[in-house]
């Protein structure tokens, strides 16, 4: 897949959604206290071309195509 900023093709960094896991320390009700120091992140879903991708430089919504 490839993302392109509609305002400037030189803009090549984008904000989009990914899903990751992390280990939490919680109380007896399951309420968050903090991220556990020994936590390791695991990617559950990588960036998708169906998500919104926003240019970091100018904020424009990027065009994303699957290659």
VENVENMO-V331872 format. One record per helix or strand. SS is the DSSP state (2 for helix, 1 for strand). FROM is the first residue (numbers start at 1). LEN is the number of residues. If there is no record, write none. Layout:
SS_FROM_LEN + SS_FROM_LEN
//
This chain:
1_2_3 + 1_14_2 + 1_19_3 + 1_24_3 + 1_32_4 + 1_42_4 + 1_54_2 + 1_61_1 + 1_63_3
//
